[in-house]
Structure formats: structure tokens, C-alpha cells
Amino acid sequence: MVFGFYDNLTSRQQSIYRQSDEIKYLRLAETSQLTALANELVETLPTENKKAVEKICQTIVDTINNQFNAPPLKLQVLAVRPSADWGNSTAYTSQKTMVNLQKFRFGCGQQKIKKS
């Protein structure tokens, strides 16, 4: 699926976008730790404890990256969702092998999480 910001990407970025768009799924070898972390996140979100939410989210990212031998990512939880005029709603910044991945804060003070 091509989003509105696609036309603003360089040719190289468009190529990467198309290649990644062809990936239908990534199979995780082990999911029990991720399930436990997701449950912990659901319990922690209503507390609006940014540091606790960020720590759990970072552990989720690290766990997934380790399974795919991917380079490390540093996740930053924000109070509000970032936006840009060109249509991308997530901010990324590259720093050598480390990438700061800034994501908006899910649910903290904005919505209630329902347990099934």
C-alpha cells in the first residue's frame, strides 16, 4: 500500500519502500516472552507511567530484533503522536548503527485498554 508521503521519497527510499511492502510476514521463533511483555504493557498503560511503558516497549523491540539479528533500535515513548506536513506520522532519526525510533504513547491518558 502506498501512502501519501511516498511521492516525496527519493528513488532509493521508494525502492526500499516497495521491497518492504512485498514482505507479507515475519515469523518469530519464540513468542512466550513477547506475550508476557504484551500483557505487562496492557497492565502498565493505564498507570500513565512513561518510564515503565518505555522500558517494556524497549524490551519488546529488543526481543524482536534479537530474533532477527537486526541492529539495535532505541525506542522513545512520547506523550503525543508526532506529525509532519508530508504525511508521515512517525519520526525516525538514523545515527550510525543505532536508530532512534520515536513512537507515540499508546493509550496513556488518551484511550482505555479493554482486556479480553
PDB file as gemmi writes it, atoms N, CA and C in Angstrom:
CRYST1    1.000    1.000    1.000  90.00  90.00  90.00 P 1                      
ATOM      1  N   MET A   1       0.845  -1.168   0.000  1.00  0.00           N  
ATOM      2  CA  MET A   1       0.000   0.000   0.000  1.00  0.00           C  
ATOM      3  C   MET A   1       0.893   1.234   0.000  1.00  0.00           C  
ATOM      4  N   VAL A   2       0.659   2.135  -0.883  1.00  0.00           N  
ATOM      5  CA  VAL A   2       1.442   3.363  -0.981  1.00  0.00           C  
ATOM      6  C   VAL A   2       0.706   4.482  -0.249  1.00  0.00           C  
ATOM      7  N   PHE A   3       1.413   5.145   0.663  1.00  0.00           N  
ATOM      8  CA  PHE A   3       0.834   6.246   1.420  1.00  0.00           C  
ATOM      9  C   PHE A   3       1.177   7.573   0.758  1.00  0.00           C  
ATOM     10  N   GLY A   4       0.543   8.640   1.216  1.00  0.00           N  
ATOM     11  CA  GLY A   4       0.692   9.957   0.604  1.00  0.00           C  
ATOM     12  C   GLY A   4       2.115  10.475   0.559  1.00  0.00           C  
ATOM     13  N   PHE A   5       2.944  10.102   1.530  1.00  0.00           N  
ATOM     14  CA  PHE A   5       4.309  10.614   1.572  1.00  0.00           C  
ATOM     15  C   PHE A   5       5.232   9.918   0.583  1.00  0.00           C  
ATOM     16  N   TYR A   6       4.776   8.841  -0.071  1.00  0.00           N  
ATOM     17  CA  TYR A   6       5.602   8.058  -0.990  1.00  0.00           C  
ATOM     18  C   TYR A   6       6.211   8.926  -2.094  1.00  0.00           C  
ATOM     19  N   ASP A   7       5.435   9.816  -2.665  1.00  0.00           N  
ATOM     20  CA  ASP A   7       5.921  10.665  -3.760  1.00  0.00           C  
ATOM     21  C   ASP A   7       7.036  11.613  -3.317  1.00  0.00           C  
ATOM     22  N   ASN A   8       7.130  11.869  -2.026  1.00  0.00           N  
ATOM     23  CA  ASN A   8       8.175  12.756  -1.513  1.00  0.00           C  
ATOM     24  C   ASN A   8       9.471  12.021  -1.185  1.00  0.00           C  
ATOM     25  N   LEU A   9       9.490  10.701  -1.328  1.00  0.00           N  
ATOM     26  CA  LEU A   9      10.690   9.917  -1.051  1.00  0.00           C  
ATOM     27  C   LEU A   9      11.651   9.971  -2.239  1.00  0.00           C  
ATOM     28  N   THR A  10      12.943   9.772  -1.962  1.00  0.00           N  
ATOM     29  CA  THR A  10      13.929   9.676  -3.041  1.00  0.00           C  
ATOM     30  C   THR A  10      13.719   8.357  -3.778  1.00  0.00           C  
ATOM     31  N   SER A  11      14.332   8.191  -4.932  1.00  0.00           N  
ATOM     32  CA  SER A  11      14.215   6.938  -5.688  1.00  0.00           C  
ATOM     33  C   SER A  11      14.682   5.761  -4.847  1.00  0.00           C  
ATOM     34  N   ARG A  12      15.789   5.938  -4.131  1.00  0.00           N  
ATOM     35  CA  ARG A  12      16.314   4.860  -3.283  1.00  0.00           C  
ATOM     36  C   ARG A  12      15.315   4.521  -2.171  1.00  0.00           C  
ATOM     37  N   GLN A  13      14.747   5.529  -1.528  1.00  0.00           N  
ATOM     38  CA  GLN A  13      13.766   5.301  -0.474  1.00  0.00           C  
ATOM     39  C   GLN A  13      12.517   4.622  -1.024  1.00  0.00           C  
ATOM     40  N   GLN A  14      12.088   5.013  -2.227  1.00  0.00           N  
ATOM     41  CA  GLN A  14      10.927   4.367  -2.848  1.00  0.00           C  
ATOM     42  C   GLN A  14      11.222   2.898  -3.121  1.00  0.00           C  
ATOM     43  N   SER A  15      12.436   2.586  -3.556  1.00  0.00           N  
ATOM     44  CA  SER A  15      12.829   1.196  -3.811  1.00  0.00           C  
ATOM     45  C   SER A  15      12.768   0.373  -2.525  1.00  0.00           C  
ATOM     46  N   ILE A  16      13.309   0.928  -1.447  1.00  0.00           N  
ATOM     47  CA  ILE A  16      13.266   0.247  -0.147  1.00  0.00           C  
ATOM     48  C   ILE A  16      11.822   0.068   0.302  1.00  0.00           C  
ATOM     49  N   TYR A  17      11.023   1.093   0.111  1.00  0.00           N  
ATOM     50  CA  TYR A  17       9.603   1.046   0.486  1.00  0.00           C  
ATOM     51  C   TYR A  17       8.906  -0.097  -0.258  1.00  0.00           C  
ATOM     52  N   ARG A  18       9.126  -0.177  -1.575  1.00  0.00           N  
ATOM     53  CA  ARG A  18       8.489  -1.234  -2.376  1.00  0.00           C  
ATOM     54  C   ARG A  18       8.947  -2.618  -1.932  1.00  0.00           C  
ATOM     55  N   GLN A  19      10.238  -2.762  -1.673  1.00  0.00           N  
ATOM     56  CA  GLN A  19      10.768  -4.050  -1.220  1.00  0.00           C  
ATOM     57  C   GLN A  19      10.151  -4.449   0.123  1.00  0.00           C  
ATOM     58  N   SER A  20      10.070  -3.505   1.044  1.00  0.00           N  
ATOM     59  CA  SER A  20       9.496  -3.825   2.349  1.00  0.00           C  
ATOM     60  C   SER A  20       8.001  -4.088   2.246  1.00  0.00           C  
ATOM     61  N   ASP A  21       7.340  -3.442   1.304  1.00  0.00           N  
ATOM     62  CA  ASP A  21       5.905  -3.646   1.110  1.00  0.00           C  
ATOM     63  C   ASP A  21       5.604  -5.064   0.621  1.00  0.00           C  
ATOM     64  N   GLU A  22       6.588  -5.718  -0.017  1.00  0.00           N  
ATOM     65  CA  GLU A  22       6.409  -7.087  -0.508  1.00  0.00           C  
ATOM     66  C   GLU A  22       6.507  -8.129   0.605  1.00  0.00           C  
ATOM     67  N   ILE A  23       7.044  -7.744   1.746  1.00  0.00           N  
ATOM     68  CA  ILE A  23       7.159  -8.680   2.872  1.00  0.00           C  
ATOM     69  C   ILE A  23       5.776  -8.845   3.495  1.00  0.00           C  
ATOM     70  N   LYS A  24       5.260 -10.056   3.454  1.00  0.00           N  
ATOM     71  CA  LYS A  24       3.906 -10.304   3.966  1.00  0.00           C  
ATOM     72  C   LYS A  24       3.898 -10.566   5.467  1.00  0.00           C  
ATOM     73  N   TYR A  25       4.926 -11.235   5.990  1.00  0.00           N  
ATOM     74  CA  TYR A  25       5.010 -11.501   7.418  1.00  0.00           C  
ATOM     75  C   TYR A  25       6.425 -11.924   7.785  1.00  0.00           C  
ATOM     76  N   LEU A  26       6.746 -11.802   9.059  1.00  0.00           N  
ATOM     77  CA  LEU A  26       7.995 -12.287   9.629  1.00  0.00           C  
ATOM     78  C   LEU A  26       7.615 -13.256  10.739  1.00  0.00           C  
ATOM     79  N   ARG A  27       8.132 -14.458  10.674  1.00  0.00           N  
ATOM     80  CA  ARG A  27       7.786 -15.470  11.672  1.00  0.00           C  
ATOM     81  C   ARG A  27       8.752 -15.398  12.844  1.00  0.00           C  
ATOM     82  N   LEU A  28       8.212 -15.245  14.032  1.00  0.00           N  
ATOM     83  CA  LEU A  28       9.015 -15.224  15.253  1.00  0.00           C  
ATOM     84  C   LEU A  28       9.186 -16.658  15.749  1.00  0.00           C  
ATOM     85  N   ALA A  29      10.407 -17.004  16.112  1.00  0.00           N  
ATOM     86  CA  ALA A  29      10.689 -18.365  16.579  1.00  0.00           C  
ATOM     87  C   ALA A  29      10.125 -18.603  17.979  1.00  0.00           C  
ATOM     88  N   GLU A  30      10.145 -17.577  18.814  1.00  0.00           N  
ATOM     89  CA  GLU A  30       9.709 -17.711  20.203  1.00  0.00           C  
ATOM     90  C   GLU A  30       8.827 -16.528  20.547  1.00  0.00           C  
ATOM     91  N   THR A  31       7.643 -16.816  21.077  1.00  0.00           N  
ATOM     92  CA  THR A  31       6.703 -15.725  21.358  1.00  0.00           C  
ATOM     93  C   THR A  31       6.247 -15.647  22.812  1.00  0.00           C  
ATOM     94  N   SER A  32       6.602 -16.616  23.644  1.00  0.00           N  
ATOM     95  CA  SER A  32       6.084 -16.606  25.017  1.00  0.00           C  
ATOM     96  C   SER A  32       6.547 -15.376  25.799  1.00  0.00           C  
ATOM     97  N   GLN A  33       7.810 -14.952  25.613  1.00  0.00           N  
ATOM     98  CA  GLN A  33       8.294 -13.757  26.301  1.00  0.00           C  
ATOM     99  C   GLN A  33       7.552 -12.522  25.795  1.00  0.00           C  
ATOM    100  N   LEU A  34       7.293 -12.467  24.492  1.00  0.00           N  
ATOM    101  CA  LEU A  34       6.566 -11.326  23.926  1.00  0.00           C  
ATOM    102  C   LEU A  34       5.135 -11.273  24.444  1.00  0.00           C  
ATOM    103  N   THR A  35       4.516 -12.432  24.591  1.00  0.00           N  
ATOM    104  CA  THR A  35       3.153 -12.484  25.132  1.00  0.00           C  
ATOM    105  C   THR A  35       3.129 -11.950  26.561  1.00  0.00           C  
ATOM    106  N   ALA A  36       4.107 -12.361  27.353  1.00  0.00           N  
ATOM    107  CA  ALA A  36       4.187 -11.887  28.736  1.00  0.00           C  
ATOM    108  C   ALA A  36       4.426 -10.374  28.772  1.00  0.00           C  
ATOM    109  N   LEU A  37       5.298  -9.888  27.897  1.00  0.00           N  
ATOM    110  CA  LEU A  37       5.572  -8.449  27.840  1.00  0.00           C  
ATOM    111  C   LEU A  37       4.339  -7.670  27.383  1.00  0.00           C  
ATOM    112  N   ALA A  38       3.603  -8.196  26.411  1.00  0.00           N  
ATOM    113  CA  ALA A  38       2.383  -7.529  25.942  1.00  0.00           C  
ATOM    114  C   ALA A  38       1.354  -7.441  27.070  1.00  0.00           C  
ATOM    115  N   ASN A  39       1.235  -8.509  27.844  1.00  0.00           N  
ATOM    116  CA  ASN A  39       0.306  -8.499  28.978  1.00  0.00           C  
ATOM    117  C   ASN A  39       0.746  -7.484  30.030  1.00  0.00           C  
ATOM    118  N   GLU A  40       2.051  -7.406  30.261  1.00  0.00           N  
ATOM    119  CA  GLU A  40       2.586  -6.417  31.201  1.00  0.00           C  
ATOM    120  C   GLU A  40       2.318  -4.992  30.704  1.00  0.00           C  
ATOM    121  N   LEU A  41       2.442  -4.789  29.402  1.00  0.00           N  
ATOM    122  CA  LEU A  41       2.180  -3.477  28.822  1.00  0.00           C  
ATOM    123  C   LEU A  41       0.715  -3.075  28.997  1.00  0.00           C  
ATOM    124  N   VAL A  42      -0.184  -4.008  28.768  1.00  0.00           N  
ATOM    125  CA  VAL A  42      -1.620  -3.734  28.934  1.00  0.00           C  
ATOM    126  C   VAL A  42      -1.913  -3.314  30.374  1.00  0.00           C  
ATOM    127  N   GLU A  43      -1.246  -3.954  31.330  1.00  0.00           N  
ATOM    128  CA  GLU A  43      -1.450  -3.607  32.742  1.00  0.00           C  
ATOM    129  C   GLU A  43      -0.826  -2.250  33.091  1.00  0.00           C  
ATOM    130  N   THR A  44       0.262  -1.901  32.425  1.00  0.00           N  
ATOM    131  CA  THR A  44       1.017  -0.691  32.768  1.00  0.00           C  
ATOM    132  C   THR A  44       0.470   0.566  32.098  1.00  0.00           C  
ATOM    133  N   LEU A  45      -0.084   0.454  30.912  1.00  0.00           N  
ATOM    134  CA  LEU A  45      -0.567   1.630  30.184  1.00  0.00           C  
ATOM    135  C   LEU A  45      -1.514   2.519  30.994  1.00  0.00           C  
ATOM    136  N   PRO A  46      -2.505   1.959  31.681  1.00  0.00           N  
ATOM    137  CA  PRO A  46      -3.426   2.836  32.419  1.00  0.00           C  
ATOM    138  C   PRO A  46      -2.761   3.636  33.542  1.00  0.00           C  
ATOM    139  N   THR A  47      -1.577   3.228  33.986  1.00  0.00           N  
ATOM    140  CA  THR A  47      -0.894   3.956  35.059  1.00  0.00           C  
ATOM    141  C   THR A  47      -0.280   5.255  34.552  1.00  0.00           C  
ATOM    142  N   GLU A  48      -0.143   5.384  33.219  1.00  0.00           N  
ATOM    143  CA  GLU A  48       0.467   6.547  32.588  1.00  0.00           C  
ATOM    144  C   GLU A  48       1.899   6.783  33.075  1.00  0.00           C  
ATOM    145  N   ASN A  49       2.581   5.701  33.462  1.00  0.00           N  
ATOM    146  CA  ASN A  49       3.974   5.771  33.892  1.00  0.00           C  
ATOM    147  C   ASN A  49       4.853   5.645  32.648  1.00  0.00           C  
ATOM    148  N   LYS A  50       5.276   6.796  32.123  1.00  0.00           N  
ATOM    149  CA  LYS A  50       6.007   6.834  30.858  1.00  0.00           C  
ATOM    150  C   LYS A  50       7.270   5.971  30.893  1.00  0.00           C  
ATOM    151  N   LYS A  51       8.042   6.062  31.966  1.00  0.00           N  
ATOM    152  CA  LYS A  51       9.286   5.294  32.056  1.00  0.00           C  
ATOM    153  C   LYS A  51       9.021   3.794  32.052  1.00  0.00           C  
ATOM    154  N   ALA A  52       7.993   3.362  32.755  1.00  0.00           N  
ATOM    155  CA  ALA A  52       7.664   1.930  32.792  1.00  0.00           C  
ATOM    156  C   ALA A  52       7.184   1.448  31.429  1.00  0.00           C  
ATOM    157  N   VAL A  53       6.338   2.247  30.770  1.00  0.00           N  
ATOM    158  CA  VAL A  53       5.840   1.896  29.434  1.00  0.00           C  
ATOM    159  C   VAL A  53       7.003   1.831  28.449  1.00  0.00           C  
ATOM    160  N   GLU A  54       7.882   2.819  28.522  1.00  0.00           N  
ATOM    161  CA  GLU A  54       9.026   2.869  27.612  1.00  0.00           C  
ATOM    162  C   GLU A  54       9.950   1.665  27.817  1.00  0.00           C  
ATOM    163  N   LYS A  55      10.165   1.277  29.061  1.00  0.00           N  
ATOM    164  CA  LYS A  55      11.035   0.134  29.367  1.00  0.00           C  
ATOM    165  C   LYS A  55      10.456  -1.161  28.795  1.00  0.00           C  
ATOM    166  N   ILE A  56       9.166  -1.353  28.969  1.00  0.00           N  
ATOM    167  CA  ILE A  56       8.518  -2.563  28.438  1.00  0.00           C  
ATOM    168  C   ILE A  56       8.578  -2.556  26.910  1.00  0.00           C  
ATOM    169  N   CYS A  57       8.257  -1.418  26.297  1.00  0.00           N  
ATOM    170  CA  CYS A  57       8.287  -1.316  24.836  1.00  0.00           C  
ATOM    171  C   CYS A  57       9.689  -1.559  24.295  1.00  0.00           C  
ATOM    172  N   GLN A  58      10.700  -1.014  24.975  1.00  0.00           N  
ATOM    173  CA  GLN A  58      12.082  -1.225  24.542  1.00  0.00           C  
ATOM    174  C   GLN A  58      12.449  -2.706  24.627  1.00  0.00           C  
ATOM    175  N   THR A  59      11.988  -3.381  25.673  1.00  0.00           N  
ATOM    176  CA  THR A  59      12.256  -4.818  25.817  1.00  0.00           C  
ATOM    177  C   THR A  59      11.572  -5.602  24.701  1.00  0.00           C  
ATOM    178  N   ILE A  60      10.372  -5.199  24.311  1.00  0.00           N  
ATOM    179  CA  ILE A  60       9.676  -5.850  23.194  1.00  0.00           C  
ATOM    180  C   ILE A  60      10.481  -5.677  21.911  1.00  0.00           C  
ATOM    181  N   VAL A  61      10.919  -4.449  21.643  1.00  0.00           N  
ATOM    182  CA  VAL A  61      11.719  -4.168  20.442  1.00  0.00           C  
ATOM    183  C   VAL A  61      13.009  -4.978  20.458  1.00  0.00           C  
ATOM    184  N   ASP A  62      13.699  -4.987  21.601  1.00  0.00           N  
ATOM    185  CA  ASP A  62      14.957  -5.737  21.714  1.00  0.00           C  
ATOM    186  C   ASP A  62      14.740  -7.233  21.485  1.00  0.00           C  
ATOM    187  N   THR A  63      13.666  -7.769  22.032  1.00  0.00           N  
ATOM    188  CA  THR A  63      13.365  -9.197  21.894  1.00  0.00           C  
ATOM    189  C   THR A  63      13.124  -9.559  20.432  1.00  0.00           C  
ATOM    190  N   ILE A  64      12.353  -8.748  19.740  1.00  0.00           N  
ATOM    191  CA  ILE A  64      12.083  -8.999  18.320  1.00  0.00           C  
ATOM    192  C   ILE A  64      13.361  -8.850  17.500  1.00  0.00           C  
ATOM    193  N   ASN A  65      14.107  -7.773  17.732  1.00  0.00           N  
ATOM    194  CA  ASN A  65      15.348  -7.546  16.984  1.00  0.00           C  
ATOM    195  C   ASN A  65      16.348  -8.673  17.182  1.00  0.00           C  
ATOM    196  N   ASN A  66      16.458  -9.183  18.396  1.00  0.00           N  
ATOM    197  CA  ASN A  66      17.378 -10.287  18.662  1.00  0.00           C  
ATOM    198  C   ASN A  66      17.012 -11.527  17.862  1.00  0.00           C  
ATOM    199  N   GLN A  67      15.728 -11.779  17.708  1.00  0.00           N  
ATOM    200  CA  GLN A  67      15.306 -12.960  16.941  1.00  0.00           C  
ATOM    201  C   GLN A  67      15.661 -12.832  15.462  1.00  0.00           C  
ATOM    202  N   PHE A  68      15.755 -11.613  14.956  1.00  0.00           N  
ATOM    203  CA  PHE A  68      16.072 -11.410  13.537  1.00  0.00           C  
ATOM    204  C   PHE A  68      17.505 -10.915  13.322  1.00  0.00           C  
ATOM    205  N   ASN A  69      18.295 -10.912  14.403  1.00  0.00           N  
ATOM    206  CA  ASN A  69      19.673 -10.411  14.311  1.00  0.00           C  
ATOM    207  C   ASN A  69      19.725  -9.025  13.667  1.00  0.00           C  
ATOM    208  N   ALA A  70      18.771  -8.203  14.013  1.00  0.00           N  
ATOM    209  CA  ALA A  70      18.674  -6.849  13.463  1.00  0.00           C  
ATOM    210  C   ALA A  70      19.502  -5.884  14.318  1.00  0.00           C  
ATOM    211  N   PRO A  71      19.911  -4.765  13.737  1.00  0.00           N  
ATOM    212  CA  PRO A  71      20.658  -3.781  14.529  1.00  0.00           C  
ATOM    213  C   PRO A  71      19.778  -3.209  15.644  1.00  0.00           C  
ATOM    214  N   PRO A  72      20.406  -2.723  16.692  1.00  0.00           N  
ATOM    215  CA  PRO A  72      19.623  -2.209  17.822  1.00  0.00           C  
ATOM    216  C   PRO A  72      18.809  -0.974  17.446  1.00  0.00           C  
ATOM    217  N   LEU A  73      17.668  -0.860  18.080  1.00  0.00           N  
ATOM    218  CA  LEU A  73      16.805   0.317  17.943  1.00  0.00           C  
ATOM    219  C   LEU A  73      16.596   0.893  19.324  1.00  0.00           C  
ATOM    220  N   LYS A  74      16.560   2.197  19.410  1.00  0.00           N  
ATOM    221  CA  LYS A  74      16.212   2.842  20.681  1.00  0.00           C  
ATOM    222  C   LYS A  74      14.833   3.451  20.510  1.00  0.00           C  
ATOM    223  N   LEU A  75      13.922   3.002  21.341  1.00  0.00           N  
ATOM    224  CA  LEU A  75      12.548   3.466  21.267  1.00  0.00           C  
ATOM    225  C   LEU A  75      12.338   4.582  22.280  1.00  0.00           C  
ATOM    226  N   GLN A  76      11.636   5.603  21.877  1.00  0.00           N  
ATOM    227  CA  GLN A  76      11.292   6.697  22.777  1.00  0.00           C  
ATOM    228  C   GLN A  76       9.786   6.844  22.786  1.00  0.00           C  
ATOM    229  N   VAL A  77       9.193   6.770  23.950  1.00  0.00           N  
ATOM    230  CA  VAL A  77       7.750   6.935  24.094  1.00  0.00           C  
ATOM    231  C   VAL A  77       7.460   8.417  24.280  1.00  0.00           C  
ATOM    232  N   LEU A  78       6.553   8.929  23.475  1.00  0.00           N  
ATOM    233  CA  LEU A  78       6.178  10.345  23.535  1.00  0.00           C  
ATOM    234  C   LEU A  78       4.766  10.498  24.090  1.00  0.00           C  
ATOM    235  N   ALA A  79       4.478  11.690  24.590  1.00  0.00           N  
ATOM    236  CA  ALA A  79       3.154  11.966  25.145  1.00  0.00           C  
ATOM    237  C   ALA A  79       2.096  12.128  24.065  1.00  0.00           C  
ATOM    238  N   VAL A  80       2.510  12.599  22.885  1.00  0.00           N  
ATOM    239  CA  VAL A  80       1.570  12.785  21.780  1.00  0.00           C  
ATOM    240  C   VAL A  80       2.171  12.216  20.509  1.00  0.00           C  
ATOM    241  N   ARG A  81       1.327  11.884  19.575  1.00  0.00           N  
ATOM    242  CA  ARG A  81       1.765  11.344  18.300  1.00  0.00           C  
ATOM    243  C   ARG A  81       2.378  12.451  17.452  1.00  0.00           C  
ATOM    244  N   PRO A  82       3.609  12.228  16.946  1.00  0.00           N  
ATOM    245  CA  PRO A  82       4.217  13.255  16.090  1.00  0.00           C  
ATOM    246  C   PRO A  82       3.539  13.296  14.730  1.00  0.00           C  
ATOM    247  N   SER A  83       3.672  14.424  14.054  1.00  0.00           N  
ATOM    248  CA  SER A  83       3.105  14.515  12.713  1.00  0.00           C  
ATOM    249  C   SER A  83       4.007  15.380  11.853  1.00  0.00           C  
ATOM    250  N   ALA A  84       3.824  15.250  10.547  1.00  0.00           N  
ATOM    251  CA  ALA A  84       4.591  16.057   9.598  1.00  0.00           C  
ATOM    252  C   ALA A  84       3.668  16.437   8.446  1.00  0.00           C  
ATOM    253  N   ASP A  85       3.944  17.574   7.833  1.00  0.00           N  
ATOM    254  CA  ASP A  85       3.105  18.052   6.737  1.00  0.00           C  
ATOM    255  C   ASP A  85       3.074  17.093   5.559  1.00  0.00           C  
ATOM    256  N   TRP A  86       4.141  16.304   5.371  1.00  0.00           N  
ATOM    257  CA  TRP A  86       4.210  15.430   4.207  1.00  0.00           C  
ATOM    258  C   TRP A  86       3.573  14.071   4.428  1.00  0.00           C  
ATOM    259  N   GLY A  87       2.884  13.855   5.571  1.00  0.00           N  
ATOM    260  CA  GLY A  87       2.052  12.679   5.724  1.00  0.00           C  
ATOM    261  C   GLY A  87       2.588  11.586   6.613  1.00  0.00           C  
ATOM    262  N   ASN A  88       3.863  11.604   6.974  1.00  0.00           N  
ATOM    263  CA  ASN A  88       4.392  10.574   7.848  1.00  0.00           C  
ATOM    264  C   ASN A  88       4.057  10.950   9.283  1.00  0.00           C  
ATOM    265  N   SER A  89       3.521  10.005  10.049  1.00  0.00           N  
ATOM    266  CA  SER A  89       3.115  10.309  11.413  1.00  0.00           C  
ATOM    267  C   SER A  89       4.068   9.726  12.442  1.00  0.00           C  
ATOM    268  N   THR A  90       5.227   9.239  12.015  1.00  0.00           N  
ATOM    269  CA  THR A  90       6.221   8.700  12.924  1.00  0.00           C  
ATOM    270  C   THR A  90       7.570   9.302  12.569  1.00  0.00           C  
ATOM    271  N   ALA A  91       8.326   9.717  13.568  1.00  0.00           N  
ATOM    272  CA  ALA A  91       9.614  10.355  13.321  1.00  0.00           C  
ATOM    273  C   ALA A  91      10.740   9.341  13.489  1.00  0.00           C  
ATOM    274  N   TYR A  92      11.651   9.280  12.538  1.00  0.00           N  
ATOM    275  CA  TYR A  92      12.815   8.396  12.598  1.00  0.00           C  
ATOM    276  C   TYR A  92      14.077   9.223  12.432  1.00  0.00           C  
ATOM    277  N   THR A  93      15.118   8.885  13.195  1.00  0.00           N  
ATOM    278  CA  THR A  93      16.418   9.524  13.010  1.00  0.00           C  
ATOM    279  C   THR A  93      17.500   8.457  13.045  1.00  0.00           C  
ATOM    280  N   SER A  94      18.383   8.475  12.067  1.00  0.00           N  
ATOM    281  CA  SER A  94      19.442   7.475  11.973  1.00  0.00           C  
ATOM    282  C   SER A  94      20.725   8.004  12.593  1.00  0.00           C  
ATOM    283  N   GLN A  95      21.401   7.182  13.371  1.00  0.00           N  
ATOM    284  CA  GLN A  95      22.694   7.532  13.964  1.00  0.00           C  
ATOM    285  C   GLN A  95      23.595   6.299  13.890  1.00  0.00           C  
ATOM    286  N   LYS A  96      24.428   6.210  12.845  1.00  0.00           N  
ATOM    287  CA  LYS A  96      25.305   5.065  12.596  1.00  0.00           C  
ATOM    288  C   LYS A  96      24.498   3.779  12.703  1.00  0.00           C  
ATOM    289  N   THR A  97      24.844   2.864  13.637  1.00  0.00           N  
ATOM    290  CA  THR A  97      24.093   1.612  13.742  1.00  0.00           C  
ATOM    291  C   THR A  97      22.904   1.726  14.682  1.00  0.00           C  
ATOM    292  N   MET A  98      22.835   2.803  15.426  1.00  0.00           N  
ATOM    293  CA  MET A  98      21.715   2.993  16.350  1.00  0.00           C  
ATOM    294  C   MET A  98      20.660   3.872  15.695  1.00  0.00           C  
ATOM    295  N   VAL A  99      19.438   3.512  15.843  1.00  0.00           N  
ATOM    296  CA  VAL A  99      18.344   4.295  15.285  1.00  0.00           C  
ATOM    297  C   VAL A  99      17.410   4.674  16.420  1.00  0.00           C  
ATOM    298  N   ASN A 100      17.068   5.942  16.496  1.00  0.00           N  
ATOM    299  CA  ASN A 100      16.054   6.371  17.456  1.00  0.00           C  
ATOM    300  C   ASN A 100      14.709   6.222  16.782  1.00  0.00           C  
ATOM    301  N   LEU A 101      13.888   5.400  17.340  1.00  0.00           N  
ATOM    302  CA  LEU A 101      12.560   5.186  16.797  1.00  0.00           C  
ATOM    303  C   LEU A 101      11.579   5.818  17.758  1.00  0.00           C  
ATOM    304  N   GLN A 102      11.018   6.928  17.344  1.00  0.00           N  
ATOM    305  CA  GLN A 102      10.102   7.643  18.218  1.00  0.00           C  
ATOM    306  C   GLN A 102       8.670   7.261  17.872  1.00  0.00           C  
ATOM    307  N   LYS A 103       7.994   6.742  18.848  1.00  0.00           N  
ATOM    308  CA  LYS A 103       6.605   6.339  18.649  1.00  0.00           C  
ATOM    309  C   LYS A 103       5.706   7.096  19.621  1.00  0.00           C  
ATOM    310  N   PHE A 104       4.454   7.207  19.282  1.00  0.00           N  
ATOM    311  CA  PHE A 104       3.535   7.880  20.167  1.00  0.00           C  
ATOM    312  C   PHE A 104       3.159   6.959  21.315  1.00  0.00           C  
ATOM    313  N   ARG A 105       2.692   7.533  22.364  1.00  0.00           N  
ATOM    314  CA  ARG A 105       2.344   6.787  23.564  1.00  0.00           C  
ATOM    315  C   ARG A 105       0.945   6.214  23.390  1.00  0.00           C  
ATOM    316  N   PHE A 106       0.871   4.901  23.398  1.00  0.00           N  
ATOM    317  CA  PHE A 106      -0.403   4.220  23.197  1.00  0.00           C  
ATOM    318  C   PHE A 106      -1.255   4.304  24.457  1.00  0.00           C  
ATOM    319  N   GLY A 107      -2.407   4.941  24.329  1.00  0.00           N  
ATOM    320  CA  GLY A 107      -3.407   4.847  25.367  1.00  0.00           C  
ATOM    321  C   GLY A 107      -3.184   5.671  26.616  1.00  0.00           C  
ATOM    322  N   CYS A 108      -1.999   6.130  26.891  1.00  0.00           N  
ATOM    323  CA  CYS A 108      -1.736   6.821  28.152  1.00  0.00           C  
ATOM    324  C   CYS A 108      -2.529   8.116  28.220  1.00  0.00           C  
ATOM    325  N   GLY A 109      -3.621   8.085  28.912  1.00  0.00           N  
ATOM    326  CA  GLY A 109      -4.450   9.258  29.066  1.00  0.00           C  
ATOM    327  C   GLY A 109      -5.306   9.573  27.860  1.00  0.00           C  
ATOM    328  N   GLN A 110      -5.238   8.755  26.817  1.00  0.00           N  
ATOM    329  CA  GLN A 110      -5.966   9.057  25.591  1.00  0.00           C  
ATOM    330  C   GLN A 110      -7.096   8.065  25.317  1.00  0.00           C  
ATOM    331  N   GLN A 111      -6.908   6.831  25.739  1.00  0.00           N  
ATOM    332  CA  GLN A 111      -7.950   5.825  25.492  1.00  0.00           C  
ATOM    333  C   GLN A 111      -7.854   4.747  26.555  1.00  0.00           C  
ATOM    334  N   LYS A 112      -8.925   4.039  26.753  1.00  0.00           N  
ATOM    335  CA  LYS A 112      -8.937   2.949  27.720  1.00  0.00           C  
ATOM    336  C   LYS A 112      -8.606   1.650  26.987  1.00  0.00           C  
ATOM    337  N   ILE A 113      -7.829   0.799  27.629  1.00  0.00           N  
ATOM    338  CA  ILE A 113      -7.477  -0.500  27.078  1.00  0.00           C  
ATOM    339  C   ILE A 113      -8.463  -1.525  27.639  1.00  0.00           C  
ATOM    340  N   LYS A 114      -9.096  -2.277  26.780  1.00  0.00           N  
ATOM    341  CA  LYS A 114     -10.029  -3.314  27.223  1.00  0.00           C  
ATOM    342  C   LYS A 114      -9.327  -4.658  27.198  1.00  0.00           C  
ATOM    343  N   LYS A 115      -9.478  -5.412  28.268  1.00  0.00           N  
ATOM    344  CA  LYS A 115      -8.926  -6.774  28.302  1.00  0.00           C  
ATOM    345  C   LYS A 115      -9.974  -7.720  27.749  1.00  0.00           C  
ATOM    346  N   SER A 116      -9.492  -8.753  27.048  1.00  0.00           N  
ATOM    347  CA  SER A 116     -10.452  -9.745  26.562  1.00  0.00           C  
ATOM    348  C   SER A 116     -10.609 -10.845  27.561  1.00  0.00           C  
TER     349      SER A 116                                                      
END                                                                             
